[in-house]
Each structure stands twice: as structure tokens, then as C-alpha cells.
Amino acid sequence: MNEVGFIGLGNMGQPMVKNLLKAGLKVKVYNRTANKAAEVVSAGAELVERPCDVVTTDGIVITMVSNDQALEELVYSPDGLGAILGENGIHLSMSTVAPETSRKLAQFHSEKGSFYIASPVFGRPEAAAAQKLWILSSGNSQAKEKVKSIQEAMGQRVFDLGEEPGNANVVKLGGNFMIMAAMEAMAEAFNLAEKNGINREAVAEVYSTTLFNCTVYNGYGSMIAKKKFEPAGFQLELGLKDCNLVLDEANSTKTPMPLANLVHNRLLASVAKGRRKQDWAALTKLANEEAGLE
């Protein structure tokens, strides 16, 4: 397969398309706001006018959109991809959506003779640009094998999470919850240091090079220490959407998640304060305000 379709050219979609082009693939792209396609078109992608126009029958279509509703519209709408993908076509869904949404779409595609692979990712736009995404994958084994080289063109490792289509989304939502919780913990620890007259950026360096030498503490630790939340790599309103999905899944499976409720309240209050377009690390401003540091 040397041609794919790609729908969704936001902060993540654009660098992902560029990496597909670098891998030698022909890429047809669609985005609701067409002018966002200019950069990938100049890199060699072909812009089309309707979602269904990216579809090659029996081919592969990748979607990277903002929420469940947008994804379902792309599949079910008259000019969407669902009815056209055809026998043995593959929908590689890389959006962060509810596990139940993936299950429903997988069933719909199965009835049409095509396949749905849930494949959300861990990584911010800079990781996407550097081909350093961590890519999750669940769904039909044969279809997963067919898309693996495409996933590898966009990331550094693919994690196979079984055939149940919602599995990848469960793991993705759990990971996003853990990032939110880590951000709140960092904010509180940095505030404790600052209230004692210690430079919070120095403290962030201590933690991120010793006890918590990992991507989240290195990347978000610096942002939170500097209290710098713009430009947004991942907008706070999308973080709230993901936290709502976490709590929906927790409720449906009767899984108590008291810490998820706490960070949900942080995100909700942040949106209420007009911070929806800032980076989701801006949820930590509330801790700063409560400590008298804002």
C-alpha cells in the first residue's frame, strides 16, 4: 500500500502527514478548514474537497480529529468514509475518543466488510514532528499487520493491545489521566518550594533528573515551573474532554477514580476562568492562585 488518505490537519495531523510523505507514501488529505492544508500540500500531499475523496476502495484512511462527534460524522455522513471504504478497507483511527465509540465504529465497519483499528497516540506536536510518537493499536490482527508500517512511519514504537477495539482507547485515556494527575502534583510541589524561597525551576530540574526522569516531568515540569502555558500544544478544553471520557468509562465499569474527579474540577474551573485555549498544563494555575502565588 503506497497511498493513504488522511483526515484532520490540526497540530498533530500536519506533522504526521509530513512523516508519511517522507516515508514515500502518496497522501490525500481533507480538513474542514482547507487553508490549514497549505503546508502539507507544499510538502507533496493532495488536497481534496470532501472526506470521501480521500478514500481509495479497499484502501487505508487515517483520521486524527478532535472528538467523538467529529469522528462519527466522518464515518456516518453521506460524504463520509464509512460506505465507500469497502471490502477489506481499513480505517486507522488515531483520535482520542471513548472506548465505546471505537466499539460502535468497529461494528459498523465490520458490517460493511471493512476494518477499524483504534490507534491513539502519546506525544505532543513536537514529538509528532520528530517521528517520536508512542502509538497504541487494537483491533483485527490481520488489519493491524497491514497498517503497522504506516504507524511506524509516524512514531517510535507501536503497542499491540489485542483485538478488542476499545482497548487502545482505555489505555490512552488512562495515560492522559496520569498526565493530569502528575501536573497537579508538580504544581503543588513547586509551590511548596517557592513558598520556602527556593527557585521553582531549579526544583523542577531536581525532580526531572532524579526521581521522575521521564517525558511528562521533563516536558510539563518546565512549563509548570515557568508558569508558561502558551502557545498551547494541547488545549485545556481538549484535556477537559478527555477527563470527561475517563470519568464516563470509570462510571460505566464501576471503577472508583477519586483523583480523576479532582483534576476534572481543576480543568472545569480553568475553562470557567477563560483558559480553554491555553495549554492543558494551565490547570495548575489554580494551585498557584490558592497558594497566593498568582
NORMO-V965434 format. One record per run of one state. SS is the DSSP state (H for helix, E for strand, - for the rest). FROM is the first residue (numbers start at 1). LEN is the number of residues. If there is no record, write none. Layout:
BEGIN
((SS/FROM/LEN) (SS/FROM/LEN))
END
This chain:
BEGIN
((-/1/2) (E/3/5) (-/8/5) (H/13/10) (-/23/3) (E/26/5) (-/31/3) (H/34/9) (-/43/3) (E/46/2) (-/48/3) (H/51/4) (-/55/5) (E/60/4) (-/64/4) (H/68/9) (-/77/13) (E/90/4) (-/94/5) (H/99/14) (-/113/2) (E/115/4) (-/119/2) (E/121/2) (-/123/2) (H/125/5) (-/130/3) (E/133/6) (-/139/2) (H/141/12) (-/153/2) (E/155/6) (-/161/6) (H/167/29) (-/196/4) (H/200/10) (-/210/5) (H/215/12) (-/227/8) (E/235/1) (H/236/17) (-/253/5) (H/258/15) (-/273/6) (E/279/1) (H/280/11) (-/291/4))
END
